[in-house]
Amino acid sequence: MLIVTPIVMKNILIPIEFDNIAQQLIDMGASLAEKFHSKIWLIHIAAPEPDFVQYTSGTGPNDEREARAEVLKRERRIIQKYSDELNDKGISSKALMVQGQTIETIMEKVESLNIDLIITGNNKHGFIYKLFIESVSNEIIKKSEIPVLLVPLG
């Protein structure tokens, strides 16, 4: 007798960078979310605040902080727009923007949000690139205890 266990995919996490591949990852997530009635969590990991802000004459630490705050506001609007578009299509979605170390922050969110699947992109790079530079996707695969869907890009 064959026993089939249903696939449960209530929560999907999609780490987003603001580049031309984000929409491909979101589209893949939307397709799966429709089929499995899942919620999509879009997450962008912003760089943590620097311990030291170096500045040149004419600008001070407050100018640097204000510029950084503007960048974060713009990024927040972008990820929220992606989430709103999914919600408008009837796909439950939530946008998160968190400052921190990329891999560690993603793994923390996987646990705290009960994520069932991570969707990330995989750019095609040669052997030399892979030898010297670890990609975020590779690190996610190494550290994840849940399935990771790699979407081939480029």
Secondary structure as the mmCIF struct_conf table of DSSP 4:
data_model
#
loop_
_struct_conf.conf_type_id
_struct_conf.id
_struct_conf.beg_label_comp_id
_struct_conf.beg_label_asym_id
_struct_conf.beg_label_seq_id
_struct_conf.end_label_comp_id
_struct_conf.end_label_asym_id
_struct_conf.end_label_seq_id
HELX_LH_PP_P HELX_LH_PP_P1 THR A 5 ILE A 7
STRN STRN1 ASN A 11 PRO A 15
BEND BEND1 PHE A 18 ASP A 19
TURN_TY1_P TURN_TY1_P1 ASN A 20 ILE A 21
HELX_RH_AL_P HELX_RH_AL_P1 ALA A 22 PHE A 36
TURN_TY1_P TURN_TY1_P2 HIS A 37 HIS A 37
HELX_LH_PP_P HELX_LH_PP_P2 SER A 38 SER A 38
STRN STRN2 LYS A 39 ALA A 46
HELX_LH_PP_P HELX_LH_PP_P3 ALA A 47 PRO A 50
BEND BEND2 ASP A 51 PHE A 52
TURN_TY1_P TURN_TY1_P3 SER A 57 GLY A 58
HELX_RH_AL_P HELX_RH_AL_P2 PRO A 61 ASP A 88
TURN_TY1_P TURN_TY1_P4 LYS A 89 GLY A 90
STRN STRN3 SER A 93 GLN A 99
BEND BEND3 GLY A 100 GLY A 100
HELX_RH_AL_P HELX_RH_AL_P3 THR A 102 SER A 112
TURN_TY1_P TURN_TY1_P5 LEU A 113 ASN A 114
BEND BEND4 ASP A 116 ASP A 116
STRN STRN4 LEU A 117 ASN A 123
HELX_RH_AL_P HELX_RH_AL_P4 PHE A 127 PHE A 132
HELX_RH_AL_P HELX_RH_AL_P5 VAL A 136 LYS A 143
BEND BEND5 GLU A 145 ILE A 146
STRN STRN5 VAL A 148 LEU A 153
#
